[in-house]
Amino acid sequence: MIDRLSASTAWQSLNPKPIEQTQPPASKASASVDTVSLQRPNVAADIEQSAALVLPELALPTQADVDLFQQDFRRAMTKAGIDWSGKIDLTINGEGKVLVKGDHPDKSRIEALFEQDSELQQGFVKTEMVHTFRKVQQLHQQREQMLNNGASEEAANQWLVDQMMRVTAQPSTVSMVDGRVAPPDSQQYGGLAAMQQLQAKYTV
């Protein structure tokens, strides 16, 4: 019996059982990454869908908005019995209130029209934005003329920055002439006269 046990033990020591290799469990980190990568497209789609429902489409005002404001302005003035012929300078303060600049006989009545009519007030805001865009366009055109007249690009760019700061630092004025929006005054906002005065300073 002892010999049999010894022989069996010797056989097992010479022929050990193969070691079973087990795959390690997937790490939580890799599983988490896979889950996130699968969920991301759905989250992004949900955000886009929610934004489309909550946020209206943003569009810059155009000449069509200016034309509509002109019609609304004349209609409101006529209905109130206010003469809209001649020149009426309008501006807007930091609180969004439309004001009449200078001395006008119906100053308070005109301002009251905008205060009582939100659509008319919003129409002026859009018109003022278009007005500002055109001033900026004029400045860029004048910068190109400075370059053509011999100014360096660095000097012309500095001039443009100076004039842009000048335009944005003061309240914009929209002039209504006979019920229509007058084009921006290029002489007032760094136009040709101002450019010629600065030409000596900025030209190399």
Buried (B, 14 or more C-beta within 10 A) or exposed (E): EEEEEEEEEEEEEEEEEEEEEEEEEEEEEEEEEEEEEEEEEEEEEEEEEEEEEEEEEEEEBEEEBBEBBBEBBBEBBEEBEBEBEEEBBBBBEEEEEBBBBEEBEBBEBBBEBBEEBEEBBBBBBBBBBBBBBBBBEBBEEBBEEBEEEEBEEEBBBBBBEBBBEBBEEEEBBBBBBEBEBBEBEBEBBBBEEBBEEBBEEBEE
